[in-house]
C-alpha cells in the first residue's frame, strides 16, 4: 500500500489498539489493523454511526519510513480526517488514533513532498533535502526534527508551571456542581523519573479498585479503616514502586520513547488486570472529537474514575473572591501528562445582560507533589486529547 491511496467502504469493529503478531514488518497487516483502529474509534465517537467511505494516505517518520496514516472520511453528511500512528516497539506493535478533526482539511493536504509525522500537532513536508513545517511554511532544522521525534506520541514530560490568572466579572455567581467519588482516589508520585505519569496513573487506578478486589495489588491493601474512617495509605512505599515498575514494563517494554502512549497504557492495564485474574474495561468520554463533561460526570457519579490524557494542562491554585469578580489562579504546564479524574466542581457566572458562562474544574489525582488531589482547570489552557472511564472487575 505504500505510496498508493486506497478507498475503503466497510465498517469494522474491534479494539481501539491492536497488537500484531510478534516480528511482523509494516505492510498490509499493519494497514488493516490501522484501519480497524480508525473505524472503531471514529464510529464510537459518532455514536455508532458507520463510516460510509474513507481514503487513506501514508505518512512517514524522520527516516522516511511509513509509520502512520491519514484517513479522510465521510459519514451521514459529516466529514473530517484522522491520523493513526504505529506506536510501541518491534515486539509489541500497537496502533492508536492520535488526532481527529471534523469539518476541516488536514495540514498534510498541502504537502508538496513527503508528509512526515513524528508527534502530535507537528506536520512536516520533506522536499529537496529539507524539512518544512506545513502550518507556518518555515524551514525546520534536523535537530528540531530529532527533538520532536524523541517526544513521539507518549505522555510524560515532567512538570514546570507558569503562573496564570483569569478575572471573571459577574453580577451573580452560583456553585452548580460539587461532587467526588467516595474517599476520592489514592495519589501516588512517579518513581520512573519525569516521564512516568502514565504508569503512575495506572497505579492510581489499581489502588482505587484494590478496595473492591483485594488481590489486585498482591499481599497489600491500598487503604486502612478505623471503624467508619477510610483512608488511603500515603505513598505506598516499595509496594507501589514495584507496581509502577511493573506497569512500566507492561506498557512500554523496551520502547526507547519517553512515557507511554494511550494505546500502550490501555494494553498494559489490560495485561496487568488479566495477570491478577480480573478484567480491565474502558469507554470513551468523547463525542465528535470533543471531551464530554456530561459523560465524565456520569462516570465519576457511578464510581468509575476517568483517565485523562493531556497535552498542556492547568492546575487550579485557588480562586480569590471579590465583590463582583473572581480571580482564578492556575499553574499552566505546556507538557503532556496523564491524570485520573474522580470528581468535579462547576460555577455559573451571570452578567447584567443575562449572559451566562460556566467554569469547570475536574477533581484529579494529579500524580504531582505540588497538587496531590487537586483540580484541573479545563478553562485555563491546554487540551484533553483523550479521556476514558475505566473499571476493573
C-alpha positions in Angstrom: 0.0 0.0 0.0 3.0 2.3 0.3 2.5 5.4 -1.8 -0.9 4.4 -3.0 -4.2 6.0 -1.9 -6.8 3.3 -1.1 -10.6 3.5 -0.8 -12.5 1.8 2.0 -16.2 1.3 2.3 -16.6 -1.3 5.0 -17.2 -0.6 8.7 -15.4 -3.0 11.0 -15.5 -3.5 14.8 -12.7 -4.3 17.2 -10.4 -2.9 19.9 -9.1 0.6 19.9 -5.5 -0.6 20.0 -4.3 -3.7 18.1 -1.4 -5.9 18.6 0.0 -7.7 15.5 2.0 -10.9 15.6 5.5 -10.6 17.0 8.2 -9.8 14.5 5.9 -8.8 11.6 7.0 -6.0 9.3 5.0 -3.0 8.2 2.7 -3.8 5.4 -0.8 -5.0 4.5 -1.4 -6.4 8.0 -0.3 -3.2 9.7 -2.6 -1.1 7.4 -5.5 -3.4 8.1 -5.0 -3.0 11.9 -4.7 0.7 11.5 -8.0 0.7 9.5 -9.7 -1.1 12.4 -8.3 1.3 14.9 -9.6 4.2 12.9 -13.0 2.7 12.3 -13.5 1.6 15.9 -12.6 5.0 17.4 -14.4 7.3 14.9 -17.6 5.2 14.8 -17.8 5.2 18.6 -17.1 8.9 18.5 -20.0 9.4 16.1 -22.4 7.5 18.4 -22.2 4.2 16.4 -22.8 5.9 13.0 -21.0 3.7 10.4 -18.3 5.3 8.2 -19.6 5.4 4.6 -16.3 5.8 2.9 -12.8 6.8 3.6 -9.5 7.5 1.9 -6.0 6.5 3.2 -2.8 8.4 2.7 0.5 7.1 4.2 2.7 9.3 6.4 6.4 8.8 7.2 8.8 9.2 10.0 12.1 11.2 10.1 13.8 8.4 8.2 11.1 8.4 5.5 9.8 5.1 6.6 6.0 4.6 6.6 4.8 4.9 10.2 1.3 6.5 10.2 -1.8 7.0 8.0 -4.2 9.9 7.3 -7.9 8.9 7.0 -10.2 11.3 5.2 -13.8 10.2 5.8 -17.5 11.0 5.4 -20.5 9.7 7.3 -24.0 10.9 7.1 -23.0 14.4 5.9 -20.2 14.6 8.4 -16.6 14.8 7.1 -13.2 15.0 8.7 -9.8 13.5 9.0 -8.0 11.3 11.5 -4.3 10.5 11.9 -3.4 7.0 13.1 0.2 6.1 14.1 2.1 2.9 14.8 3.5 3.1 18.4 5.3 0.8 20.7 8.3 -1.5 19.9 9.0 -4.1 17.2 7.9 -6.9 19.5 4.8 -5.1 20.8 3.4 -3.0 17.9 0.3 -1.1 18.6 -1.9 1.4 16.7 -3.6 4.4 18.0 -5.6 7.4 16.7 -3.6 10.5 17.6 -5.7 13.3 16.1 -9.3 13.6 15.0 -10.9 16.7 13.4 -14.3 17.3 11.9 -15.2 19.8 9.2 -11.6 20.8 8.3 -8.8 19.7 6.0 -5.6 18.1 7.1 -2.4 20.2 7.0 -0.8 17.3 5.1 -3.2 18.1 2.2 -0.9 21.0 1.3 2.3 18.8 1.3 4.3 19.1 -1.9 6.9 16.4 -1.0 6.9 13.6 1.5 4.5 14.0 4.5 6.4 13.4 7.8 4.5 12.9 11.1 6.6 12.3 14.3 4.5 13.8 17.1 1.0 15.3 17.7 0.5 18.8 16.3 3.6 18.8 14.1 3.1 18.4 10.3 6.2 18.3 8.2 6.9 18.4 4.4 10.2 16.8 3.3 11.3 18.1 -0.1 14.5 18.9 -1.8 16.5 17.5 1.1 15.0 19.7 3.8 12.1 19.6 6.3 9.4 22.3 6.2 6.6 23.0 8.7 3.3 22.9 6.8 1.4 25.3 9.0 4.0 28.1 9.1 5.9 27.2 5.9 9.2 27.7 7.7 12.3 25.6 7.3 13.0 23.2 10.2 16.4 22.1 11.3 17.2 18.4 11.6 17.9 19.0 15.3 14.4 20.2 15.8 13.0 17.2 13.9 15.1 14.9 16.1 13.7 16.6 19.3 10.1 16.1 18.0 10.9 12.5 17.1 12.2 11.8 20.6 9.0 13.3 22.1 7.0 10.9 19.9 3.4 10.2 20.9 3.9 9.3 24.5 2.6 11.0 27.6 5.0 12.2 30.3 7.3 15.2 30.0 8.0 16.3 33.5 6.3 19.3 35.0 7.1 23.0 35.3 4.4 25.6 35.8 3.8 29.1 34.5 1.5 31.1 36.9 -1.6 32.5 35.3 -4.6 34.5 36.4 -8.0 34.9 34.9 -10.5 37.5 36.1 -14.3 36.7 35.8 -16.7 39.6 36.3 -20.3 38.9 37.2 -23.5 40.1 38.8 -24.4 36.7 40.1 -22.5 33.5 40.7 -23.8 30.0 41.5 -21.9 26.9 42.6 -23.8 24.4 40.3 -21.9 21.2 40.9 -19.6 19.8 43.6 -19.0 16.0 43.6 -16.3 13.5 44.3 -16.1 9.7 44.2 -16.4 8.4 47.8 -13.0 8.6 49.5 -11.5 10.3 46.4 -8.5 8.4 44.9 -5.1 7.5 46.2 -2.4 9.8 44.9 1.0 8.3 44.1 4.0 10.0 42.7 6.1 8.8 39.9 9.2 6.7 40.6 10.3 6.3 36.9 11.5 9.9 36.6 9.9 12.8 34.7 8.2 10.6 32.1 6.4 8.1 34.4 3.0 9.7 34.7 1.1 7.1 32.7 2.4 4.3 34.8 1.6 6.3 38.0 -1.9 6.9 36.7 -2.3 3.2 36.1 -1.2 2.6 39.7 -3.7 5.1 41.0 -6.5 3.2 39.1 -5.3 -0.1 40.7 -5.1 1.5 44.1 -8.7 2.7 43.8 -10.0 -0.7 42.7 -8.0 -2.6 45.2 -10.6 -1.7 47.8 -13.1 -3.8 45.9 -10.6 -6.5 44.7 -8.0 -7.0 47.4 -5.8 -9.3 45.3 -5.4 -6.7 42.6 -2.3 -5.5 44.3 -0.9 -8.7 45.8 -0.3 -9.1 49.5 -1.2 -5.4 50.2 -4.2 -3.2 50.9 -4.2 0.3 49.4 -6.2 1.6 52.4 -6.7 1.5 56.1 -10.1 1.5 58.0 -10.7 2.6 61.6 -14.4 1.9 62.2 -16.2 4.2 59.8 -13.0 6.1 58.9 -11.5 5.1 55.5 -8.1 6.4 54.4 -5.8 5.6 51.5 -2.2 4.7 52.6 0.1 7.6 51.8 2.7 6.9 49.1 2.6 3.2 49.2 6.3 2.7 49.7 8.0 -0.2 48.0 4.8 -2.0 47.0 3.6 1.0 44.9 7.1 1.5 43.5 7.1 -2.2 42.4 3.6 -1.8 40.9 4.7 1.3 38.9 7.7 -0.6 37.7 5.5 -3.5 36.7 3.2 -1.2 34.7 6.2 0.5 33.1 7.3 -2.9 31.8 3.9 -3.9 30.6 3.1 -0.5 28.9 6.4 0.5 27.4 8.5 -2.7 27.3 11.8 -2.0 25.5 10.5 1.1 23.7 13.0 3.9 23.6 10.3 6.6 23.5 9.6 8.6 26.7 6.5 7.9 28.6 3.7 5.7 27.3 1.2 6.3 24.6 -2.6 6.0 25.0 -2.6 2.6 23.3 0.3 1.4 25.4 -1.5 2.5 28.6 -4.6 0.6 27.6 -2.7 -2.5 26.6 -0.6 -2.5 29.8 -3.7 -2.1 32.0 -5.5 -5.0 30.3 -2.5 -7.2 30.7 -1.9 -6.3 34.4 -5.6 -6.9 35.3 -5.6 -10.3 33.4 -2.5 -11.4 35.2 -4.2 -10.8 38.5 -7.4 -12.6 37.4 -9.5 -9.5 36.6 -10.8 -7.7 33.6 -9.9 -4.1 32.7 -12.5 -2.2 30.6 -12.8 1.3 29.4 -15.2 3.6 27.5 -14.5 6.9 25.9 -16.0 10.1 27.3 -15.5 11.9 24.0 -18.1 12.5 21.2 -17.5 14.2 17.8 -13.8 14.7 18.8 -14.7 16.7 21.9 -14.4 16.0 25.7 -17.9 15.5 27.0 -18.3 16.8 30.6 -21.7 15.1 30.9 -20.2 11.7 30.2 -17.4 12.4 32.6 -20.0 13.3 35.3 -21.9 10.1 34.7 -18.7 8.1 35.1 -17.5 9.5 38.3 -21.0 9.6 39.8 -21.2 5.9 39.0 -17.9 5.4 40.9 -15.7 4.9 37.8 -12.6 7.1 37.6 -11.7 8.8 34.3 -8.1 8.7 32.9 -7.2 12.0 31.2 -4.5 12.2 28.6 -3.4 15.8 28.4 -1.3 18.0 26.0 -0.7 21.1 28.1 -2.7 21.5 31.3 -3.7 23.9 34.0 -3.9 23.1 37.7 -6.0 25.3 39.9 -4.1 27.2 42.6 -7.1 29.0 44.1 -10.0 31.3 43.5 -9.8 34.8 45.1 -13.3 36.2 45.6 -14.0 39.9 45.4 -17.2 41.8 45.0 -18.4 41.2 41.5 -15.4 39.4 40.3 -13.4 36.2 40.9 -9.6 35.9 40.2 -8.8 32.4 39.2 -5.1 31.4 39.8 -3.7 28.5 38.0 -0.3 26.9 37.2 0.0 26.1 33.4 2.3 23.4 32.2 2.8 23.1 28.4 3.9 19.4 28.5 2.0 16.1 28.2 0.6 14.4 31.3 -1.8 11.8 32.5 -4.1 12.3 35.4 -7.1 10.4 36.9 -10.4 12.2 37.4 -12.6 11.5 40.4 -14.9 14.5 40.7 -15.8 18.0 39.6 -16.8 21.5 40.6 -18.7 23.9 38.4 -19.7 27.6 38.7 -22.2 29.5 36.6 -21.5 33.2 36.2 -24.1 35.7 35.0 -23.6 39.3 33.8 -26.0 42.2 33.9 -27.3 41.5 30.4 -28.1 37.9 31.3 -25.1 36.2 29.6 -24.0 33.0 31.4 -20.6 31.4 31.4 -19.6 28.2 33.1 -16.3 27.3 34.7 -15.5 23.6 35.1 -12.8 22.1 37.3 -12.1 18.4 37.3 -11.0 16.9 40.6 -8.0 14.7 39.9 -5.3 12.5 41.3 -2.6 14.6 39.7 0.5 12.5 40.4 2.2 15.7 41.2 3.6 16.5 44.7 2.7 20.2 44.3 -1.0 19.5 43.7 -1.7 16.0 45.1 -5.5 15.6 44.9 -6.4 18.9 43.2 -8.4 20.4 40.4 -7.7 20.5 36.7 -8.8 23.9 35.3 -10.1 22.9 31.8 -10.8 26.6 31.1 -7.2 27.6 31.8 -5.3 26.4 28.8 -4.1 23.0 27.5 -6.0 20.2 25.8 -7.7 16.9 26.8 -6.6 14.6 23.9 -8.4 11.5 25.1 -10.4 10.5 28.2 -11.7 7.1 29.2 -13.9 5.9 32.0 -12.2 2.8 33.5 -13.3 -0.2 35.5 -11.5 -3.3 36.9 -13.8 -6.2 37.7 
